[in-house]
Amino acid sequence: MTDLSAVRESLIKSVTGIDLAEVRRDMTDLKEQVYQRDNNLELFQERMAELELALEDMNWMRLMAGGQQEFSREGLRKITELARMMYLKNPLINRGVSIKALYVWAQGVSIRAKDKQINQVMQDFWDDEKNKAELTGHQARMLKEVDLEVEGNIFFVFFTRPSDGRVQVRSAPTDEITQIICNPQDAKSPWFYLRQWSEQTLNAATGRMNSVERKAYYPDWKYNPVTRAAKFGNVPILWESPVYHVKTGSFSSWKFGLSEVYASIDWARAYKEFLEDWASLTRSYSRFAFKMTTVGGKKGVAAAKTKFNSTLGNAGTSAETNPPPAAGGVFIGGEGVDLQPMQLRGANVSAEDGRRLLLMVAASVGLPETYFGDVSAGTLATAKSMDRPTELAMRERQVFWADIIKNILLFVLKKAIEAGRLSDLATLVEQPDGGEMESIIVWKPGVDAHIDIDYPPMLERDVQAAVQAIVTAATLNGQPIAMFDEPTVARLLLSALAQDDVDEIMTDLYPDETGSIDSAEARIQVVTARLAEAIRKAVTHG
């Protein structure tokens, strides 16, 4: 600093009382604080997501903008990761999820439409090998139920071939959907799903996999605006790949679903830790098997030790000179020598003391404790009956999935109509709805477009009683009133007998609406043979 600058600063300080050197130091400190703040901002945001998971312990929930209460996307991601780990690792969580999947899908499902052409479009979609891998195959349906329970969200993505309207379904990983944009005037009308993912590409020349970070918006399957922009902001919109979002476990106002096992995680951990502590305590009690009392002081103790000493447990010994007594041997002691087994009665903690923790897990997944391996709590009747709340919960899940399947099939039918496959049965009418166009299927008069989705009986029933009930309902014990037609009766009987593929059998029996089998007698013979085989299988496996 020059002398002139020093004189100027001295003059300013004497007149105003401001020390410019001190001001410079304060400015330097302030810049350093701002720098540190910017560097710590990202870390702070990451820590906030972790702290959200701890808010429950303080009986708080973070308030979001607009007065809504919902976990942030990062908080949901961490909950989902924890739920996946618990499903894979914890037997109670795994059992609860698997039981629901078994009740919904283990016996299959029957899907049909009365109209032959409509039914053919549906069966083509259902039998597509790629769709079987994602949804329509048995294993795929089981895994989708697991995904829904553990993650709370499924994002189905539809791909349509314009030439014939063929639809293939896939699902985007839950973690890749980072944002849902809804109609500003209607929070329950989603518009776009922001997907961020790492796309893997193979370099055939080098054999290496290359990773490219991508980002795109997918429209909701019901969102059909009048004007379709190519981008939302700077991010492209993939209009040809609409998304059907299925969520569960959360509130209706939430954009994302929540893992259904979230409520049981803490109690499943507590039960696991209780059993671990019980096993450790039991091992510690079992360290000493016998208690021996002898006379003679130190010499007596040394002598007893010598008597019981064995080198079998010592590594590196070449010969055994004092082997331990065989099991069931007799101990013979002199006067004043007493050998008794250690008494653990009353000292050990029973494993049954943790039952209340198990019941909390059972309550959170909606299943009684009999489903978690405690056969002592059940009776013979549990093989053919179920408590009403559990039965209703399982039935509700079946109805829930039936609605999902029906929505997907309606989308498939729309695309088939657009491609001209069902043009003689229906037309698509576009109706304006604000800034959107609503696409409605208008079936021509006489077309029965009803879709039946049926599950086999959930509980084991008396086959003979079920068949007799159907026969009685169909014939009214010989009364002239006909309640059901022949195909309906056949379908009911096959369902009562829990056949694996009712649709396939019905196709063989009734290839078309009129039936290719000429006489009623011939059809009766075919139906009788089929039903006899079904009854034989039911009796054999029952």
GICOR-V102573 format. One record per helix or strand. SS is the DSSP state (~ for helix, > for strand). FROM is the first residue (numbers start at 1). TO is the last residue. If there is no record, write none. Layout:
ss=[SS & SS]
from=[FROM & FROM]
to=[TO & TO]
//
This chain:
ss=[~ & ~ & > & ~ & > & ~ & ~ & > & ~ & ~ & ~ & > & > & ~ & > & > & > & > & > & > & ~ & > & ~ & > & ~ & ~ & ~ & ~ & ~ & > & > & > & ~ & ~ & ~ & ~]
from=[3 & 20 & 63 & 65 & 69 & 73 & 91 & 110 & 116 & 129 & 138 & 153 & 166 & 174 & 177 & 186 & 208 & 225 & 231 & 235 & 262 & 290 & 297 & 338 & 351 & 369 & 375 & 380 & 388 & 426 & 436 & 451 & 463 & 486 & 502 & 520]
to=[16 & 58 & 63 & 67 & 69 & 89 & 105 & 113 & 127 & 136 & 151 & 161 & 172 & 176 & 183 & 203 & 220 & 225 & 232 & 247 & 285 & 293 & 308 & 341 & 365 & 372 & 377 & 383 & 418 & 433 & 443 & 454 & 478 & 496 & 509 & 541]
//
